[in-house]
Structures are given as structure tokens and as C-alpha cells.
Amino acid sequence: MSYQIALDPALGVSAADFVAAWNDLSECRAAAEARVAEPTRGEFGLGLPPEAIQLIASAATSLLASVLWDCVKLALEKRGVKETPEKVEIYLPDGTPVYVVKKRKG
């Protein structure tokens, strides 16, 4: 199963740095392999760059989404992001879901 993630530039973490942090964390690497995805067609919207992260999970389970979100937070924390981010789900024109990880306002 494959998931796409886009990071809000306001988080201050590049896709490459996020992928390195994810793959360095054994619990995250066990849940899914992270890699920088191929550039997409333009912006995702919400002012986000076309750079994305692809997570490749070896198995789909009912708890996978929760585990992946926990790992997103761990990888960001490893890169110095202390505040809990916000998760927004958007869909590309072809119906592909993208999980946008944004800096929480306020």
C-alpha cells in the first residue's frame, strides 16, 4: 500500500530530510519505507510545493494509518519540529489522496 505526504514549508523540513529521519527510526521503517516521490503536476494547493513523500507499507492493517501518523510526528520531531502538526487530506484530480502535514496555526 502506498501513501503520499506533502509537507508544509512552514514546518522547515525538506522532503529529503523527512525521508532520512523516517528511515533512521526503526519503528517507522518497520511500518513503511519512505522515499521522495516523483514531482507532481504543479502545487498540491494550499501553497504547498510539488515535492512529495511516498510511504510504501508492506501490509495494510486497520491500525496502519494511526501508526503512520505517529511516525510522521516522530520523524518531524527528529528534525526539530516540536509542535504537533495538523493533518489535512486532499485529493489530486485523478482521485489519489495526499496527506498534507501542516504547521498548526495558533
VMD Tcl script that builds the backbone (N, CA, C; Angstrom):
set m [mol new atoms 318]
animate dup $m
set s [atomselect $m all]
$s set {name element resname resid chain x y z} {
  {N N MET 1 A 0.850 -1.168 0.000}
  {CA C MET 1 A 0.000 0.000 0.000}
  {C C MET 1 A 0.899 1.236 0.000}
  {N N SER 2 A 0.520 2.236 -0.763}
  {CA C SER 2 A 1.326 3.443 -0.918}
  {C C SER 2 A 0.537 4.662 -0.450}
  {N N TYR 3 A 1.217 5.559 0.233}
  {CA C TYR 3 A 0.632 6.797 0.725}
  {C C TYR 3 A 1.496 7.958 0.258}
  {N N GLN 4 A 0.863 9.094 -0.073}
  {CA C GLN 4 A 1.587 10.308 -0.431}
  {C C GLN 4 A 1.434 11.325 0.692}
  {N N ILE 5 A 2.527 11.988 1.017}
  {CA C ILE 5 A 2.528 13.029 2.044}
  {C C ILE 5 A 3.175 14.276 1.454}
  {N N ALA 6 A 2.593 15.425 1.748}
  {CA C ALA 6 A 3.183 16.711 1.379}
  {C C ALA 6 A 3.418 17.489 2.666}
  {N N LEU 7 A 4.588 18.100 2.775}
  {CA C LEU 7 A 4.937 18.868 3.972}
  {C C LEU 7 A 4.771 20.356 3.734}
  {N N ASP 8 A 4.144 21.025 4.657}
  {CA C ASP 8 A 4.014 22.472 4.648}
  {C C ASP 8 A 5.418 23.066 4.806}
  {N N PRO 9 A 5.840 23.953 3.897}
  {CA C PRO 9 A 7.160 24.576 4.037}
  {C C PRO 9 A 7.351 25.282 5.378}
  {N N ALA 10 A 6.271 25.718 6.022}
  {CA C ALA 10 A 6.368 26.396 7.318}
  {C C ALA 10 A 6.921 25.483 8.401}
  {N N LEU 11 A 6.895 24.161 8.171}
  {CA C LEU 11 A 7.484 23.232 9.141}
  {C C LEU 11 A 9.007 23.319 9.140}
  {N N GLY 12 A 9.585 23.807 8.037}
  {CA C GLY 12 A 11.041 23.950 7.953}
  {C C GLY 12 A 11.785 22.645 7.749}
  {N N VAL 13 A 11.115 21.639 7.183}
  {CA C VAL 13 A 11.736 20.333 6.948}
  {C C VAL 13 A 11.548 19.976 5.478}
  {N N SER 14 A 12.635 19.684 4.775}
  {CA C SER 14 A 12.524 19.291 3.375}
  {C C SER 14 A 12.070 17.836 3.276}
  {N N ALA 15 A 11.586 17.454 2.122}
  {CA C ALA 15 A 11.178 16.064 1.897}
  {C C ALA 15 A 12.357 15.125 2.115}
  {N N ALA 16 A 13.531 15.484 1.631}
  {CA C ALA 16 A 14.716 14.625 1.782}
  {C C ALA 16 A 15.094 14.453 3.252}
  {N N ASP 17 A 15.032 15.543 4.029}
  {CA C ASP 17 A 15.348 15.438 5.459}
  {C C ASP 17 A 14.316 14.594 6.198}
  {N N PHE 18 A 13.042 14.748 5.824}
  {CA C PHE 18 A 11.988 13.952 6.441}
  {C C PHE 18 A 12.194 12.468 6.140}
  {N N VAL 19 A 12.482 12.146 4.888}
  {CA C VAL 19 A 12.697 10.753 4.485}
  {C C VAL 19 A 13.876 10.156 5.241}
  {N N ALA 20 A 14.958 10.905 5.367}
  {CA C ALA 20 A 16.127 10.413 6.117}
  {C C ALA 20 A 15.768 10.142 7.570}
  {N N ALA 21 A 15.023 11.060 8.186}
  {CA C ALA 21 A 14.626 10.873 9.586}
  {C C ALA 21 A 13.719 9.662 9.718}
  {N N TRP 22 A 12.747 9.541 8.833}
  {CA C TRP 22 A 11.809 8.408 8.868}
  {C C TRP 22 A 12.564 7.081 8.779}
  {N N ASN 23 A 13.426 6.973 7.795}
  {CA C ASN 23 A 14.123 5.705 7.557}
  {C C ASN 23 A 15.167 5.394 8.627}
  {N N ASP 24 A 15.582 6.412 9.392}
  {CA C ASP 24 A 16.508 6.191 10.521}
  {C C ASP 24 A 15.794 5.666 11.766}
  {N N LEU 25 A 14.484 5.861 11.836}
  {CA C LEU 25 A 13.707 5.415 13.000}
  {C C LEU 25 A 13.205 3.996 12.746}
  {N N SER 26 A 13.691 3.044 13.525}
  {CA C SER 26 A 13.381 1.638 13.263}
  {C C SER 26 A 11.879 1.355 13.285}
  {N N GLU 27 A 11.140 1.989 14.208}
  {CA C GLU 27 A 9.703 1.731 14.275}
  {C C GLU 27 A 8.970 2.275 13.054}
  {N N CYS 28 A 9.469 3.362 12.491}
  {CA C CYS 28 A 8.854 3.924 11.289}
  {C C CYS 28 A 9.230 3.097 10.063}
  {N N ARG 29 A 10.492 2.742 9.987}
  {CA C ARG 29 A 10.957 1.923 8.858}
  {C C ARG 29 A 10.231 0.576 8.831}
  {N N ALA 30 A 9.891 0.034 10.005}
  {CA C ALA 30 A 9.160 -1.232 10.072}
  {C C ALA 30 A 7.730 -1.072 9.541}
  {N N ALA 31 A 7.144 0.111 9.711}
  {CA C ALA 31 A 5.777 0.356 9.255}
  {C C ALA 31 A 5.714 0.621 7.758}
  {N N ALA 32 A 6.695 1.363 7.231}
  {CA C ALA 32 A 6.707 1.724 5.817}
  {C C ALA 32 A 8.058 2.300 5.441}
  {N N GLU 33 A 8.443 2.104 4.205}
  {CA C GLU 33 A 9.650 2.729 3.675}
  {C C GLU 33 A 9.269 4.095 3.122}
  {N N ALA 34 A 10.060 5.097 3.436}
  {CA C ALA 34 A 9.803 6.449 2.930}
  {C C ALA 34 A 10.804 6.787 1.833}
  {N N ARG 35 A 10.319 7.495 0.835}
  {CA C ARG 35 A 11.205 7.994 -0.227}
  {C C ARG 35 A 10.601 9.255 -0.815}
  {N N VAL 36 A 11.455 10.080 -1.399}
  {CA C VAL 36 A 10.967 11.292 -2.059}
  {C C VAL 36 A 10.290 10.839 -3.339}
  {N N ALA 37 A 9.059 11.277 -3.525}
  {CA C ALA 37 A 8.270 10.890 -4.691}
  {C C ALA 37 A 8.665 11.720 -5.907}
  {N N GLU 38 A 8.292 11.219 -7.051}
  {CA C GLU 38 A 8.484 11.974 -8.293}
  {C C GLU 38 A 7.710 13.285 -8.199}
  {N N PRO 39 A 8.236 14.337 -8.802}
  {CA C PRO 39 A 7.497 15.604 -8.769}
  {C C PRO 39 A 6.105 15.426 -9.372}
  {N N THR 40 A 5.148 16.151 -8.819}
  {CA C THR 40 A 3.771 16.068 -9.301}
  {C C THR 40 A 3.476 17.233 -10.230}
  {N N ARG 41 A 2.268 17.248 -10.742}
  {CA C ARG 41 A 1.830 18.315 -11.649}
  {C C ARG 41 A 1.483 19.556 -10.827}
  {N N GLY 42 A 2.387 20.500 -10.740}
  {CA C GLY 42 A 2.105 21.750 -10.047}
  {C C GLY 42 A 2.000 21.592 -8.543}
  {N N GLU 43 A 1.398 22.582 -7.921}
  {CA C GLU 43 A 1.255 22.575 -6.463}
  {C C GLU 43 A 0.103 21.677 -6.042}
  {N N PHE 44 A 0.141 21.207 -4.817}
  {CA C PHE 44 A -0.966 20.458 -4.246}
  {C C PHE 44 A -2.126 21.376 -3.895}
  {N N GLY 45 A -1.893 22.652 -3.907}
  {CA C GLY 45 A -2.877 23.601 -3.397}
  {C C GLY 45 A -2.429 24.018 -2.009}
  {N N LEU 46 A -3.125 24.912 -1.413}
  {CA C LEU 46 A -2.781 25.395 -0.072}
  {C C LEU 46 A -1.376 25.976 -0.020}
  {N N GLY 47 A -0.815 26.382 -1.165}
  {CA C GLY 47 A 0.509 26.980 -1.203}
  {C C GLY 47 A 1.648 26.004 -0.972}
  {N N LEU 48 A 1.424 24.721 -1.211}
  {CA C LEU 48 A 2.465 23.713 -0.970}
  {C C LEU 48 A 3.262 23.435 -2.233}
  {N N PRO 49 A 4.541 23.119 -2.090}
  {CA C PRO 49 A 5.377 22.816 -3.244}
  {C C PRO 49 A 4.996 21.461 -3.849}
  {N N PRO 50 A 5.417 21.198 -5.092}
  {CA C PRO 50 A 5.076 19.940 -5.745}
  {C C PRO 50 A 5.881 18.744 -5.242}
  {N N GLU 51 A 6.806 18.955 -4.325}
  {CA C GLU 51 A 7.604 17.873 -3.761}
  {C C GLU 51 A 6.751 17.055 -2.798}
  {N N ALA 52 A 6.852 15.752 -2.877}
  {CA C ALA 52 A 6.042 14.894 -2.003}
  {C C ALA 52 A 6.882 13.746 -1.480}
  {N N ILE 53 A 6.335 13.076 -0.493}
  {CA C ILE 53 A 6.975 11.908 0.109}
  {C C ILE 53 A 6.052 10.730 -0.123}
  {N N GLN 54 A 6.627 9.623 -0.521}
  {CA C GLN 54 A 5.841 8.421 -0.710}
  {C C GLN 54 A 6.199 7.438 0.389}
  {N N LEU 55 A 5.187 6.897 1.048}
  {CA C LEU 55 A 5.376 5.865 2.059}
  {C C LEU 55 A 4.875 4.558 1.480}
  {N N ILE 56 A 5.734 3.548 1.478}
  {CA C ILE 56 A 5.375 2.237 0.948}
  {C C ILE 56 A 5.258 1.286 2.133}
  {N N ALA 57 A 4.045 0.889 2.440}
  {CA C ALA 57 A 3.790 -0.027 3.555}
  {C C ALA 57 A 3.744 -1.455 3.027}
  {N N SER 58 A 4.332 -2.370 3.784}
  {CA C SER 58 A 4.370 -3.767 3.353}
  {C C SER 58 A 3.043 -4.466 3.569}
  {N N ALA 59 A 2.213 -3.972 4.466}
  {CA C ALA 59 A 0.916 -4.594 4.739}
  {C C ALA 59 A -0.090 -3.529 5.132}
  {N N ALA 60 A -1.315 -3.748 4.755}
  {CA C ALA 60 A -2.388 -2.833 5.132}
  {C C ALA 60 A -3.135 -3.416 6.321}
  {N N THR 61 A -3.225 -2.646 7.388}
  {CA C THR 61 A -3.988 -3.072 8.554}
  {C C THR 61 A -4.875 -1.925 8.996}
  {N N SER 62 A -5.819 -2.218 9.848}
  {CA C SER 62 A -6.710 -1.163 10.321}
  {C C SER 62 A -5.968 -0.126 11.166}
  {N N LEU 63 A -4.848 -0.506 11.738}
  {CA C LEU 63 A -4.084 0.421 12.580}
  {C C LEU 63 A -3.000 1.171 11.809}
  {N N LEU 64 A -2.807 0.836 10.540}
  {CA C LEU 64 A -1.690 1.405 9.787}
  {C C LEU 64 A -1.739 2.926 9.736}
  {N N ALA 65 A -2.876 3.519 9.472}
  {CA C ALA 65 A -2.966 4.975 9.378}
  {C C ALA 65 A -2.529 5.639 10.678}
  {N N SER 66 A -2.927 5.076 11.797}
  {CA C SER 66 A -2.542 5.611 13.099}
  {C C SER 66 A -1.036 5.477 13.324}
  {N N VAL 67 A -0.490 4.325 12.975}
  {CA C VAL 67 A 0.956 4.084 13.117}
  {C C VAL 67 A 1.736 5.044 12.231}
  {N N LEU 68 A 1.285 5.233 11.003}
  {CA C LEU 68 A 1.976 6.143 10.085}
  {C C LEU 68 A 1.935 7.574 10.596}
  {N N TRP 69 A 0.789 8.018 11.128}
  {CA C TRP 69 A 0.692 9.376 11.663}
  {C C TRP 69 A 1.627 9.553 12.856}
  {N N ASP 70 A 1.706 8.550 13.725}
  {CA C ASP 70 A 2.646 8.609 14.849}
  {C C ASP 70 A 4.071 8.735 14.341}
  {N N CYS 71 A 4.389 8.005 13.283}
  {CA C CYS 71 A 5.743 8.069 12.722}
  {C C CYS 71 A 6.014 9.405 12.039}
  {N N VAL 72 A 5.009 9.987 11.413}
  {CA C VAL 72 A 5.169 11.330 10.833}
  {C C VAL 72 A 5.600 12.294 11.930}
  {N N LYS 73 A 4.918 12.244 13.060}
  {CA C LYS 73 A 5.245 13.143 14.172}
  {C C LYS 73 A 6.649 12.858 14.717}
  {N N LEU 74 A 7.022 11.576 14.814}
  {CA C LEU 74 A 8.369 11.222 15.297}
  {C C LEU 74 A 9.455 11.725 14.348}
  {N N ALA 75 A 9.244 11.547 13.048}
  {CA C ALA 75 A 10.241 11.986 12.066}
  {C C ALA 75 A 10.396 13.500 12.087}
  {N N LEU 76 A 9.282 14.221 12.216}
  {CA C LEU 76 A 9.370 15.681 12.311}
  {C C LEU 76 A 10.077 16.104 13.587}
  {N N GLU 77 A 9.765 15.431 14.692}
  {CA C GLU 77 A 10.431 15.746 15.956}
  {C C GLU 77 A 11.933 15.525 15.849}
  {N N LYS 78 A 12.324 14.455 15.149}
  {CA C LYS 78 A 13.752 14.166 14.960}
  {C C LYS 78 A 14.434 15.291 14.183}
  {N N ARG 79 A 13.677 15.998 13.342}
  {CA C ARG 79 A 14.208 17.120 12.567}
  {C C ARG 79 A 13.972 18.464 13.240}
  {N N GLY 80 A 13.562 18.443 14.525}
  {CA C GLY 80 A 13.477 19.672 15.292}
  {C C GLY 80 A 12.111 20.314 15.376}
  {N N VAL 81 A 11.080 19.706 14.802}
  {CA C VAL 81 A 9.726 20.261 14.886}
  {C C VAL 81 A 9.125 19.803 16.203}
  {N N LYS 82 A 8.881 20.732 17.106}
  {CA C LYS 82 A 8.410 20.391 18.452}
  {C C LYS 82 A 6.888 20.389 18.576}
  {N N GLU 83 A 6.215 21.275 17.824}
  {CA C GLU 83 A 4.762 21.344 17.942}
  {C C GLU 83 A 4.102 20.241 17.110}
  {N N THR 84 A 2.945 19.774 17.587}
  {CA C THR 84 A 2.211 18.724 16.880}
  {C C THR 84 A 1.609 19.319 15.610}
  {N N PRO 85 A 1.892 18.713 14.440}
  {CA C PRO 85 A 1.359 19.244 13.189}
  {C C PRO 85 A -0.111 18.874 13.008}
  {N N GLU 86 A -0.704 19.486 12.007}
  {CA C GLU 86 A -2.081 19.200 11.621}
  {C C GLU 86 A -2.049 18.349 10.355}
  {N N LYS 87 A -2.988 17.431 10.224}
  {CA C LYS 87 A -3.075 16.569 9.036}
  {C C LYS 87 A -4.341 16.930 8.270}
  {N N VAL 88 A -4.181 17.192 6.952}
  {CA C VAL 88 A -5.301 17.511 6.083}
  {C C VAL 88 A -5.240 16.550 4.899}
  {N N GLU 89 A -6.359 15.933 4.561}
  {CA C GLU 89 A -6.404 15.023 3.413}
  {C C GLU 89 A -7.008 15.756 2.222}
  {N N ILE 90 A -6.266 15.759 1.103}
  {CA C ILE 90 A -6.771 16.340 -0.140}
  {C C ILE 90 A -6.678 15.267 -1.218}
  {N N TYR 91 A -7.302 15.528 -2.351}
  {CA C TYR 91 A -7.295 14.566 -3.451}
  {C C TYR 91 A -6.811 15.240 -4.724}
  {N N LEU 92 A -5.913 14.578 -5.431}
  {CA C LEU 92 A -5.459 15.059 -6.723}
  {C C LEU 92 A -6.590 14.839 -7.736}
  {N N PRO 93 A -6.521 15.490 -8.907}
  {CA C PRO 93 A -7.587 15.321 -9.903}
  {C C PRO 93 A -7.869 13.859 -10.282}
  {N N ASP 94 A -6.862 13.005 -10.195}
  {CA C ASP 94 A -7.073 11.587 -10.541}
  {C C ASP 94 A -7.633 10.771 -9.376}
  {N N GLY 95 A -7.921 11.447 -8.242}
  {CA C GLY 95 A -8.502 10.765 -7.095}
  {C C GLY 95 A -7.499 10.262 -6.070}
  {N N THR 96 A -6.203 10.425 -6.339}
  {CA C THR 96 A -5.169 9.986 -5.412}
  {C C THR 96 A -5.190 10.844 -4.156}
  {N N PRO 97 A -5.284 10.208 -2.970}
  {CA C PRO 97 A -5.256 11.010 -1.742}
  {C C PRO 97 A -3.832 11.461 -1.409}
  {N N VAL 98 A -3.719 12.661 -0.898}
  {CA C VAL 98 A -2.444 13.201 -0.416}
  {C C VAL 98 A -2.699 13.710 0.992}
  {N N TYR 99 A -1.861 13.288 1.918}
  {CA C TYR 99 A -1.964 13.749 3.298}
  {C C TYR 99 A -1.017 14.923 3.460}
  {N N VAL 100 A -1.597 16.089 3.683}
  {CA C VAL 100 A -0.815 17.304 3.832}
  {C C VAL 100 A -0.540 17.491 5.327}
  {N N VAL 101 A 0.734 17.638 5.647}
  {CA C VAL 101 A 1.146 17.849 7.037}
  {C C VAL 101 A 1.484 19.322 7.173}
  {N N LYS 102 A 0.661 20.021 7.951}
  {CA C LYS 102 A 0.766 21.476 8.063}
  {C C LYS 102 A 1.173 21.877 9.469}
  {N N LYS 103 A 1.803 23.029 9.537}
  {CA C LYS 103 A 2.087 23.637 10.834}
  {C C LYS 103 A 0.764 24.106 11.414}
  {N N ARG 104 A 0.523 23.746 12.655}
  {CA C ARG 104 A -0.729 24.108 13.324}
  {C C ARG 104 A -0.742 25.606 13.588}
  {N N LYS 105 A -1.856 26.233 13.275}
  {CA C LYS 105 A -1.999 27.682 13.493}
  {C C LYS 105 A -2.358 27.955 14.937}
  {N N GLY 106 A -1.821 29.043 15.444}
  {CA C GLY 106 A -2.217 29.497 16.772}
  {C C GLY 106 A -1.355 28.980 17.800}
}
mol reanalyze $m
mol bondsrecalc $m
mol representation Tube
mol addrep $m
